[in-house]
Amino acid sequence: MSGGDPATLSNTDLQREIQALQARAFERYEDAALQAEAAPDRAEAIYARAERETAPLIARANALNAERVARYRRRAARWRQAAIAVAVVGSAVVVWLLATR
């Protein structure tokens, strides 16, 4: 994991880092479940510690995902603008063709 600014990462790096963070968090929760199963009287403390340990991982994954969503929204806005431009130009061409008949 790079740990850099999400805005500077490529889409591939964003996806890779999100998956790595998810894997680490799931691994930690699985370990906690096994520990809690072995010591049911301490289960609450075990799960609380797992949540504390995974909180930074989840926060980082949320930040990376927010950047990914922002990129997709910007891309969608550009495509929407391009579609509107094509529609306007196409309409103008149709009007011009009808006017020159």
N, C-alpha and C positions, 0 to 999 in steps of 0.2 A: 504494500500500500504506500502511496506517495505521501498522503497527509497534507498535500498542498492545497492551495486555493481552488475550490471547485470550478471557478470560472476559467482557470488555466488548463484544466484537464480535457483531454479529448473525450468524445462520446464513449469510445471503447474503454478508456481508463475509468470513466465514471461508472460504467456498468460493472467492470471487473472489481472495482473497489467496493461498490455496493454489495455485490455477491460475496466478497470476502468478509465484509463486516457482518452480513447476515449469517454466514457459516460460523463465524466466531461466536456470535450471540447464541445461535441455536446450540452450538457445542457446549457453551457455558451453562445454558439452561438444562441440557441433557445431563451434564455432570451434577448439577444441583438436584435434579430429580433422583438420580441414583444415590446421592448422599442422603437425601431426605428419606428415601425408601429404607436405607440402612439404619438411619437414626430418626424415626418418626417424631420423637420428642423434641428434636431440634429443627424440624422441617421449616418452621416459620422463619427462624434466623437464617437458615441456609438459603431459602428463597429470597429473603431481604438482601443478603449479601450478593447473591447472583444479580439481582436487579441493580444494585449499586455498581457492580462491576461492568454490567452491560450498558448502563445509561450513557456513557461517552460513545460507545459504539453505535447505539441507536441514534444519538444526536448527530453524529457524523454522517450516518446513512441518511437521515432526514435532510441534512444540508445538501448532500450530494443529489438526492432525489429532487429537491426543490430546484436545484440548478438544471437538472435534466428536464423537468417539467417546463421551466422558463424557456429553455432552448426550443422545446417542441412548440410552445405557444408562439414564440417569435417566428419560427419557421412557418407555422400555420398562417400567421398574419401576412407574411411575405407571399405565400401561395395565394391567399385570398385576394391580396392586392393585384397580383399578376392575373388572376382569373377575372377580376373586375376590369382591368385594363384591356384584356383580350375581348371581353364582352362589349365594352364601349367601342373599341376599334371595329369589331365585327358588325355592330349595329350601324356604325357610321358608314361602313362599306356597303351594307344592304341598303341603307337610305340613299346613298350616292348612286348605286346601281338602279334603284327604282326611279330616281330623279332623272337619270340620263336616258331613260327609255323613250 
